């Protein structure tokens, strides 16, 4: 028997990583900062303001996330 295409199977991305990280057009990892879901009344206004929106991950951390969790 002859195999048509002897390809490796596709690697699945981690479902938890798909919900937490997104790749930008240039391949950088974008994420939303923590500590804004609940108990925000006790947090300083400056902290809530600075954590608003998304941020780009540091290069060393982004390398780990891309290699281990985001395969597509």
Residue pairs with C-beta under 8 A, 6 or more apart in sequence:
10 71
10 72
11 71
12 71
13 69
13 70
13 71
13 72
14 68
14 69
14 70
16 69
17 65
17 69
17 70
18 70
20 31
20 32
21 29
21 30
21 31
21 57
21 65
21 69
21 70
22 29
22 30
22 31
22 54
23 29
23 30
23 66
23 70
24 30
24 56
27 66
28 56
28 57
28 62
29 56
29 57
29 61
29 62
29 65
29 66
29 70
30 54
30 55
30 56
30 57
31 54
31 55
31 57
32 53
32 54
32 55
33 51
33 54
33 55
34 51
35 43
35 47
35 51
36 48
36 51
36 52
40 48
56 62
57 65
